[in-house]
Amino acid sequence: MGSVARVTTITSRSDRSFEDAVSTGVSRATETLRNVSGAWVKEQKVEVADGTITGWSVTLEVTFVLD
């Protein structure tokens, strides 16, 4: 028998890096969603103030297998 998955879009932000933003997003998704099987980074953005990067944001497509 096969399986069925669903994809949901979330955004996550970090004060440190893109990697941290992704890790934070996936970690938070697994607190709410069961059977998370992967995530695709759909978009990356940085926030800039006075010529300095002040934040990193990612939009993630999180895949989870339905029960």
PDB file of N, CA, C and O in Angstrom, chain B, residues numbered from 101:
ATOM      1  N   MET B 101       0.846  -1.182   0.000  1.00  0.00           N
ATOM      2  CA  MET B 101       0.000   0.000   0.000  1.00  0.00           C
ATOM      3  C   MET B 101       0.889   1.241   0.000  1.00  0.00           C
ATOM      4  O   MET B 101       1.950   1.248   0.624  1.00  0.00           O
ATOM      5  N   GLY B 102       0.461   2.276  -0.691  1.00  0.00           N
ATOM      6  CA  GLY B 102       1.230   3.510  -0.807  1.00  0.00           C
ATOM      7  C   GLY B 102       0.970   4.455   0.349  1.00  0.00           C
ATOM      8  O   GLY B 102       0.314   4.108   1.331  1.00  0.00           O
ATOM      9  N   SER B 103       1.491   5.634   0.210  1.00  0.00           N
ATOM     10  CA  SER B 103       1.272   6.659   1.225  1.00  0.00           C
ATOM     11  C   SER B 103       0.855   7.954   0.539  1.00  0.00           C
ATOM     12  O   SER B 103       1.057   8.140  -0.661  1.00  0.00           O
ATOM     13  N   VAL B 104       0.274   8.832   1.329  1.00  0.00           N
ATOM     14  CA  VAL B 104      -0.166  10.137   0.835  1.00  0.00           C
ATOM     15  C   VAL B 104       0.501  11.199   1.698  1.00  0.00           C
ATOM     16  O   VAL B 104       0.520  11.095   2.925  1.00  0.00           O
ATOM     17  N   ALA B 105       1.042  12.214   1.053  1.00  0.00           N
ATOM     18  CA  ALA B 105       1.715  13.291   1.776  1.00  0.00           C
ATOM     19  C   ALA B 105       1.032  14.614   1.466  1.00  0.00           C
ATOM     20  O   ALA B 105       0.336  14.768   0.462  1.00  0.00           O
ATOM     21  N   ARG B 106       1.259  15.553   2.361  1.00  0.00           N
ATOM     22  CA  ARG B 106       0.747  16.901   2.180  1.00  0.00           C
ATOM     23  C   ARG B 106       1.920  17.867   2.314  1.00  0.00           C
ATOM     24  O   ARG B 106       2.894  17.583   3.012  1.00  0.00           O
ATOM     25  N   VAL B 107       1.817  19.000   1.644  1.00  0.00           N
ATOM     26  CA  VAL B 107       2.860  20.024   1.715  1.00  0.00           C
ATOM     27  C   VAL B 107       2.245  21.297   2.268  1.00  0.00           C
ATOM     28  O   VAL B 107       1.168  21.710   1.838  1.00  0.00           O
ATOM     29  N   THR B 108       2.921  21.914   3.215  1.00  0.00           N
ATOM     30  CA  THR B 108       2.459  23.178   3.772  1.00  0.00           C
ATOM     31  C   THR B 108       3.605  24.184   3.727  1.00  0.00           C
ATOM     32  O   THR B 108       4.773  23.808   3.832  1.00  0.00           O
ATOM     33  N   THR B 109       3.273  25.441   3.572  1.00  0.00           N
ATOM     34  CA  THR B 109       4.275  26.500   3.475  1.00  0.00           C
ATOM     35  C   THR B 109       4.422  27.206   4.819  1.00  0.00           C
ATOM     36  O   THR B 109       3.431  27.600   5.434  1.00  0.00           O
ATOM     37  N   ILE B 110       5.661  27.361   5.267  1.00  0.00           N
ATOM     38  CA  ILE B 110       5.933  28.118   6.489  1.00  0.00           C
ATOM     39  C   ILE B 110       7.080  29.081   6.216  1.00  0.00           C
ATOM     40  O   ILE B 110       7.850  28.890   5.275  1.00  0.00           O
ATOM     41  N   THR B 111       7.188  30.108   7.036  1.00  0.00           N
ATOM     42  CA  THR B 111       8.321  31.023   6.968  1.00  0.00           C
ATOM     43  C   THR B 111       9.015  31.013   8.325  1.00  0.00           C
ATOM     44  O   THR B 111       8.391  30.815   9.366  1.00  0.00           O
ATOM     45  N   SER B 112      10.310  31.232   8.279  1.00  0.00           N
ATOM     46  CA  SER B 112      11.108  31.232   9.499  1.00  0.00           C
ATOM     47  C   SER B 112      12.173  32.301   9.380  1.00  0.00           C
ATOM     48  O   SER B 112      12.665  32.569   8.284  1.00  0.00           O
ATOM     49  N   ARG B 113      12.537  32.916  10.499  1.00  0.00           N
ATOM     50  CA  ARG B 113      13.523  33.991  10.514  1.00  0.00           C
ATOM     51  C   ARG B 113      14.586  33.701  11.560  1.00  0.00           C
ATOM     52  O   ARG B 113      14.314  33.072  12.582  1.00  0.00           O
ATOM     53  N   SER B 114      15.792  34.164  11.295  1.00  0.00           N
ATOM     54  CA  SER B 114      16.901  34.010  12.234  1.00  0.00           C
ATOM     55  C   SER B 114      17.721  35.289  12.269  1.00  0.00           C
ATOM     56  O   SER B 114      17.781  36.028  11.286  1.00  0.00           O
ATOM     57  N   ASP B 115      18.348  35.542  13.403  1.00  0.00           N
ATOM     58  CA  ASP B 115      19.287  36.653  13.530  1.00  0.00           C
ATOM     59  C   ASP B 115      20.705  36.219  13.191  1.00  0.00           C
ATOM     60  O   ASP B 115      21.624  37.038  13.218  1.00  0.00           O
ATOM     61  N   ARG B 116      20.900  34.912  12.864  1.00  0.00           N
ATOM     62  CA  ARG B 116      22.247  34.376  12.666  1.00  0.00           C
ATOM     63  C   ARG B 116      22.578  33.969  11.234  1.00  0.00           C
ATOM     64  O   ARG B 116      23.617  34.366  10.705  1.00  0.00           O
ATOM     65  N   SER B 117      21.688  33.164  10.586  1.00  0.00           N
ATOM     66  CA  SER B 117      22.045  32.636   9.264  1.00  0.00           C
ATOM     67  C   SER B 117      20.837  31.984   8.598  1.00  0.00           C
ATOM     68  O   SER B 117      19.810  31.746   9.234  1.00  0.00           O
ATOM     69  N   PHE B 118      20.983  31.697   7.289  1.00  0.00           N
ATOM     70  CA  PHE B 118      19.953  30.937   6.582  1.00  0.00           C
ATOM     71  C   PHE B 118      19.828  29.542   7.181  1.00  0.00           C
ATOM     72  O   PHE B 118      18.721  29.044   7.384  1.00  0.00           O
ATOM     73  N   GLU B 119      20.966  28.916   7.464  1.00  0.00           N
ATOM     74  CA  GLU B 119      20.948  27.563   8.032  1.00  0.00           C
ATOM     75  C   GLU B 119      20.169  27.530   9.342  1.00  0.00           C
ATOM     76  O   GLU B 119      19.398  26.602   9.587  1.00  0.00           O
ATOM     77  N   ASP B 120      20.370  28.530  10.171  1.00  0.00           N
ATOM     78  CA  ASP B 120      19.642  28.596  11.437  1.00  0.00           C
ATOM     79  C   ASP B 120      18.153  28.819  11.201  1.00  0.00           C
ATOM     80  O   ASP B 120      17.325  28.250  11.912  1.00  0.00           O
ATOM     81  N   ALA B 121      17.804  29.637  10.219  1.00  0.00           N
ATOM     82  CA  ALA B 121      16.394  29.873   9.895  1.00  0.00           C
ATOM     83  C   ALA B 121      15.726  28.579   9.440  1.00  0.00           C
ATOM     84  O   ALA B 121      14.595  28.295   9.835  1.00  0.00           O
ATOM     85  N   VAL B 122      16.418  27.789   8.610  1.00  0.00           N
ATOM     86  CA  VAL B 122      15.877  26.510   8.142  1.00  0.00           C
ATOM     87  C   VAL B 122      15.715  25.554   9.317  1.00  0.00           C
ATOM     88  O   VAL B 122      14.668  24.927   9.474  1.00  0.00           O
ATOM     89  N   SER B 123      16.744  25.445  10.135  1.00  0.00           N
ATOM     90  CA  SER B 123      16.703  24.546  11.289  1.00  0.00           C
ATOM     91  C   SER B 123      15.573  24.915  12.248  1.00  0.00           C
ATOM     92  O   SER B 123      14.863  24.039  12.741  1.00  0.00           O
ATOM     93  N   THR B 124      15.410  26.189  12.507  1.00  0.00           N
ATOM     94  CA  THR B 124      14.344  26.664  13.385  1.00  0.00           C
ATOM     95  C   THR B 124      12.975  26.343  12.794  1.00  0.00           C
ATOM     96  O   THR B 124      12.077  25.901  13.511  1.00  0.00           O
ATOM     97  N   GLY B 125      12.812  26.561  11.499  1.00  0.00           N
ATOM     98  CA  GLY B 125      11.538  26.279  10.841  1.00  0.00           C
ATOM     99  C   GLY B 125      11.169  24.808  10.875  1.00  0.00           C
ATOM    100  O   GLY B 125      10.031  24.452  11.182  1.00  0.00           O
ATOM    101  N   VAL B 126      12.144  23.947  10.555  1.00  0.00           N
ATOM    102  CA  VAL B 126      11.879  22.502  10.561  1.00  0.00           C
ATOM    103  C   VAL B 126      11.593  22.023  11.981  1.00  0.00           C
ATOM    104  O   VAL B 126      10.683  21.223  12.199  1.00  0.00           O
ATOM    105  N   SER B 127      12.362  22.506  12.933  1.00  0.00           N
ATOM    106  CA  SER B 127      12.155  22.115  14.332  1.00  0.00           C
ATOM    107  C   SER B 127      10.747  22.490  14.802  1.00  0.00           C
ATOM    108  O   SER B 127      10.061  21.695  15.445  1.00  0.00           O
ATOM    109  N   ARG B 128      10.340  23.697  14.475  1.00  0.00           N
ATOM    110  CA  ARG B 128       9.000  24.156  14.883  1.00  0.00           C
ATOM    111  C   ARG B 128       7.912  23.375  14.163  1.00  0.00           C
ATOM    112  O   ARG B 128       6.891  23.046  14.767  1.00  0.00           O
ATOM    113  N   ALA B 129       8.108  23.075  12.890  1.00  0.00           N
ATOM    114  CA  ALA B 129       7.117  22.310  12.125  1.00  0.00           C
ATOM    115  C   ALA B 129       6.899  20.938  12.748  1.00  0.00           C
ATOM    116  O   ALA B 129       5.766  20.461  12.822  1.00  0.00           O
ATOM    117  N   THR B 130       7.990  20.297  13.201  1.00  0.00           N
ATOM    118  CA  THR B 130       7.850  18.953  13.777  1.00  0.00           C
ATOM    119  C   THR B 130       7.155  18.964  15.137  1.00  0.00           C
ATOM    120  O   THR B 130       6.709  17.918  15.609  1.00  0.00           O
ATOM    121  N   GLU B 131       7.057  20.132  15.771  1.00  0.00           N
ATOM    122  CA  GLU B 131       6.303  20.236  17.026  1.00  0.00           C
ATOM    123  C   GLU B 131       4.799  20.162  16.770  1.00  0.00           C
ATOM    124  O   GLU B 131       4.040  19.720  17.633  1.00  0.00           O
ATOM    125  N   THR B 132       4.371  20.591  15.590  1.00  0.00           N
ATOM    126  CA  THR B 132       2.949  20.659  15.261  1.00  0.00           C
ATOM    127  C   THR B 132       2.513  19.569  14.300  1.00  0.00           C
ATOM    128  O   THR B 132       1.418  19.023  14.436  1.00  0.00           O
ATOM    129  N   LEU B 133       3.354  19.248  13.333  1.00  0.00           N
ATOM    130  CA  LEU B 133       3.003  18.286  12.289  1.00  0.00           C
ATOM    131  C   LEU B 133       3.625  16.922  12.586  1.00  0.00           C
ATOM    132  O   LEU B 133       4.777  16.836  13.012  1.00  0.00           O
ATOM    133  N   ARG B 134       2.856  15.865  12.358  1.00  0.00           N
ATOM    134  CA  ARG B 134       3.380  14.505  12.513  1.00  0.00           C
ATOM    135  C   ARG B 134       3.966  14.040  11.186  1.00  0.00           C
ATOM    136  O   ARG B 134       3.535  14.481  10.120  1.00  0.00           O
ATOM    137  N   ASN B 135       4.938  13.158  11.254  1.00  0.00           N
ATOM    138  CA  ASN B 135       5.503  12.481  10.088  1.00  0.00           C
ATOM    139  C   ASN B 135       6.133  13.421   9.064  1.00  0.00           C
ATOM    140  O   ASN B 135       6.000  13.204   7.860  1.00  0.00           O
ATOM    141  N   VAL B 136       6.822  14.469   9.538  1.00  0.00           N
ATOM    142  CA  VAL B 136       7.532  15.357   8.614  1.00  0.00           C
ATOM    143  C   VAL B 136       8.628  14.540   7.938  1.00  0.00           C
ATOM    144  O   VAL B 136       9.433  13.890   8.605  1.00  0.00           O
ATOM    145  N   SER B 137       8.651  14.582   6.593  1.00  0.00           N
ATOM    146  CA  SER B 137       9.615  13.765   5.857  1.00  0.00           C
ATOM    147  C   SER B 137      10.627  14.597   5.068  1.00  0.00           C
ATOM    148  O   SER B 137      11.591  14.050   4.533  1.00  0.00           O
ATOM    149  N   GLY B 138      10.418  15.906   4.991  1.00  0.00           N
ATOM    150  CA  GLY B 138      11.374  16.732   4.262  1.00  0.00           C
ATOM    151  C   GLY B 138      10.910  18.169   4.156  1.00  0.00           C
ATOM    152  O   GLY B 138       9.777  18.506   4.502  1.00  0.00           O
ATOM    153  N   ALA B 139      11.813  19.010   3.670  1.00  0.00           N
ATOM    154  CA  ALA B 139      11.482  20.420   3.469  1.00  0.00           C
ATOM    155  C   ALA B 139      12.282  20.943   2.283  1.00  0.00           C
ATOM    156  O   ALA B 139      13.432  20.556   2.074  1.00  0.00           O
ATOM    157  N   TRP B 140      11.669  21.810   1.527  1.00  0.00           N
ATOM    158  CA  TRP B 140      12.295  22.437   0.372  1.00  0.00           C
ATOM    159  C   TRP B 140      12.368  23.933   0.648  1.00  0.00           C
ATOM    160  O   TRP B 140      11.362  24.558   0.986  1.00  0.00           O
ATOM    161  N   VAL B 141      13.560  24.503   0.504  1.00  0.00           N
ATOM    162  CA  VAL B 141      13.730  25.944   0.679  1.00  0.00           C
ATOM    163  C   VAL B 141      13.269  26.616  -0.611  1.00  0.00           C
ATOM    164  O   VAL B 141      13.945  26.558  -1.638  1.00  0.00           O
ATOM    165  N   LYS B 142      12.114  27.250  -0.535  1.00  0.00           N
ATOM    166  CA  LYS B 142      11.501  27.871  -1.705  1.00  0.00           C
ATOM    167  C   LYS B 142      12.052  29.277  -1.948  1.00  0.00           C
ATOM    168  O   LYS B 142      12.191  29.706  -3.094  1.00  0.00           O
ATOM    169  N   GLU B 143      12.362  29.985  -0.870  1.00  0.00           N
ATOM    170  CA  GLU B 143      12.803  31.374  -1.001  1.00  0.00           C
ATOM    171  C   GLU B 143      13.705  31.744   0.156  1.00  0.00           C
ATOM    172  O   GLU B 143      13.510  31.278   1.279  1.00  0.00           O
ATOM    173  N   GLN B 144      14.694  32.583  -0.118  1.00  0.00           N
ATOM    174  CA  GLN B 144      15.576  33.126   0.908  1.00  0.00           C
ATOM    175  C   GLN B 144      15.585  34.643   0.785  1.00  0.00           C
ATOM    176  O   GLN B 144      15.599  35.185  -0.320  1.00  0.00           O
ATOM    177  N   LYS B 145      15.576  35.328   1.934  1.00  0.00           N
ATOM    178  CA  LYS B 145      15.640  36.785   1.928  1.00  0.00           C
ATOM    179  C   LYS B 145      16.514  37.247   3.083  1.00  0.00           C
ATOM    180  O   LYS B 145      16.641  36.557   4.095  1.00  0.00           O
ATOM    181  N   VAL B 146      17.107  38.405   2.926  1.00  0.00           N
ATOM    182  CA  VAL B 146      17.833  39.030   4.031  1.00  0.00           C
ATOM    183  C   VAL B 146      17.225  40.382   4.328  1.00  0.00           C
ATOM    184  O   VAL B 146      16.687  41.053   3.447  1.00  0.00           O
ATOM    185  N   GLU B 147      17.321  40.765   5.584  1.00  0.00           N
ATOM    186  CA  GLU B 147      16.916  42.102   6.004  1.00  0.00           C
ATOM    187  C   GLU B 147      18.203  42.910   6.167  1.00  0.00           C
ATOM    188  O   GLU B 147      19.196  42.408   6.693  1.00  0.00           O
ATOM    189  N   VAL B 148      18.179  44.155   5.716  1.00  0.00           N
ATOM    190  CA  VAL B 148      19.370  44.991   5.755  1.00  0.00           C
ATOM    191  C   VAL B 148      19.045  46.315   6.431  1.00  0.00           C
ATOM    192  O   VAL B 148      18.011  46.925   6.162  1.00  0.00           O
ATOM    193  N   ALA B 149      19.937  46.751   7.307  1.00  0.00           N
ATOM    194  CA  ALA B 149      19.827  48.067   7.941  1.00  0.00           C
ATOM    195  C   ALA B 149      21.204  48.708   7.939  1.00  0.00           C
ATOM    196  O   ALA B 149      22.170  48.104   8.405  1.00  0.00           O
ATOM    197  N   ASP B 150      21.302  49.896   7.433  1.00  0.00           N
ATOM    198  CA  ASP B 150      22.571  50.640   7.365  1.00  0.00           C
ATOM    199  C   ASP B 150      23.677  49.827   6.697  1.00  0.00           C
ATOM    200  O   ASP B 150      24.831  49.871   7.122  1.00  0.00           O
ATOM    201  N   GLY B 151      23.316  49.081   5.644  1.00  0.00           N
ATOM    202  CA  GLY B 151      24.298  48.326   4.889  1.00  0.00           C
ATOM    203  C   GLY B 151      24.740  47.014   5.522  1.00  0.00           C
ATOM    204  O   GLY B 151      25.648  46.356   5.015  1.00  0.00           O
ATOM    205  N   THR B 152      24.112  46.633   6.615  1.00  0.00           N
ATOM    206  CA  THR B 152      24.470  45.405   7.322  1.00  0.00           C
ATOM    207  C   THR B 152      23.277  44.457   7.347  1.00  0.00           C
ATOM    208  O   THR B 152      22.140  44.880   7.556  1.00  0.00           O
ATOM    209  N   ILE B 153      23.547  43.175   7.132  1.00  0.00           N
ATOM    210  CA  ILE B 153      22.470  42.174   7.218  1.00  0.00           C
ATOM    211  C   ILE B 153      22.064  42.023   8.681  1.00  0.00           C
ATOM    212  O   ILE B 153      22.895  41.767   9.552  1.00  0.00           O
ATOM    213  N   THR B 154      20.770  42.186   8.927  1.00  0.00           N
ATOM    214  CA  THR B 154      20.251  42.107  10.303  1.00  0.00           C
ATOM    215  C   THR B 154      19.359  40.895  10.528  1.00  0.00           C
ATOM    216  O   THR B 154      19.021  40.583  11.670  1.00  0.00           O
ATOM    217  N   GLY B 155      18.974  40.207   9.459  1.00  0.00           N
ATOM    218  CA  GLY B 155      18.129  39.026   9.618  1.00  0.00           C
ATOM    219  C   GLY B 155      18.096  38.197   8.352  1.00  0.00           C
ATOM    220  O   GLY B 155      18.249  38.710   7.244  1.00  0.00           O
ATOM    221  N   TRP B 156      17.893  36.912   8.540  1.00  0.00           N
ATOM    222  CA  TRP B 156      17.807  35.948   7.441  1.00  0.00           C
ATOM    223  C   TRP B 156      16.448  35.272   7.519  1.00  0.00           C
ATOM    224  O   TRP B 156      16.052  34.815   8.591  1.00  0.00           O
ATOM    225  N   SER B 157      15.726  35.199   6.407  1.00  0.00           N
ATOM    226  CA  SER B 157      14.403  34.579   6.373  1.00  0.00           C
ATOM    227  C   SER B 157      14.340  33.537   5.274  1.00  0.00           C
ATOM    228  O   SER B 157      14.958  33.689   4.220  1.00  0.00           O
ATOM    229  N   VAL B 158      13.586  32.477   5.532  1.00  0.00           N
ATOM    230  CA  VAL B 158      13.368  31.446   4.522  1.00  0.00           C
ATOM    231  C   VAL B 158      11.885  31.117   4.456  1.00  0.00           C
ATOM    232  O   VAL B 158      11.170  31.181   5.456  1.00  0.00           O
ATOM    233  N   THR B 159      11.444  30.768   3.268  1.00  0.00           N
ATOM    234  CA  THR B 159      10.116  30.201   3.072  1.00  0.00           C
ATOM    235  C   THR B 159      10.336  28.727   2.763  1.00  0.00           C
ATOM    236  O   THR B 159      11.060  28.384   1.828  1.00  0.00           O
ATOM    237  N   LEU B 160       9.716  27.866   3.543  1.00  0.00           N
ATOM    238  CA  LEU B 160       9.892  26.422   3.411  1.00  0.00           C
ATOM    239  C   LEU B 160       8.604  25.756   2.975  1.00  0.00           C
ATOM    240  O   LEU B 160       7.519  26.130   3.419  1.00  0.00           O
ATOM    241  N   GLU B 161       8.727  24.775   2.111  1.00  0.00           N
ATOM    242  CA  GLU B 161       7.629  23.872   1.753  1.00  0.00           C
ATOM    243  C   GLU B 161       7.896  22.590   2.535  1.00  0.00           C
ATOM    244  O   GLU B 161       8.791  21.822   2.184  1.00  0.00           O
ATOM    245  N   VAL B 162       7.131  22.359   3.582  1.00  0.00           N
ATOM    246  CA  VAL B 162       7.355  21.204   4.461  1.00  0.00           C
ATOM    247  C   VAL B 162       6.421  20.070   4.053  1.00  0.00           C
ATOM    248  O   VAL B 162       5.211  20.262   3.932  1.00  0.00           O
ATOM    249  N   THR B 163       6.995  18.889   3.843  1.00  0.00           N
ATOM    250  CA  THR B 163       6.231  17.702   3.452  1.00  0.00           C
ATOM    251  C   THR B 163       6.032  16.807   4.662  1.00  0.00           C
ATOM    252  O   THR B 163       6.976  16.521   5.399  1.00  0.00           O
ATOM    253  N   PHE B 164       4.787  16.364   4.860  1.00  0.00           N
ATOM    254  CA  PHE B 164       4.517  15.394   5.923  1.00  0.00           C
ATOM    255  C   PHE B 164       3.566  14.344   5.426  1.00  0.00           C
ATOM    256  O   PHE B 164       2.647  14.645   4.664  1.00  0.00           O
ATOM    257  N   VAL B 165       3.774  13.101   5.851  1.00  0.00           N
ATOM    258  CA  VAL B 165       2.981  11.964   5.414  1.00  0.00           C
ATOM    259  C   VAL B 165       1.738  11.879   6.290  1.00  0.00           C
ATOM    260  O   VAL B 165       1.827  11.918   7.518  1.00  0.00           O
ATOM    261  N   LEU B 166       0.583  11.763   5.651  1.00  0.00           N
ATOM    262  CA  LEU B 166      -0.683  11.669   6.379  1.00  0.00           C
ATOM    263  C   LEU B 166      -0.840  10.298   7.021  1.00  0.00           C
ATOM    264  O   LEU B 166      -0.413   9.283   6.471  1.00  0.00           O
ATOM    265  N   ASP B 167      -1.462  10.291   8.198  1.00  0.00           N
ATOM    266  CA  ASP B 167      -1.737   9.025   8.905  1.00  0.00           C
ATOM    267  C   ASP B 167      -2.711   8.186   8.124  1.00  0.00           C
ATOM    268  O   ASP B 167      -3.065   7.088   8.555  1.00  0.00           O
TER     269      ASP B 167
END
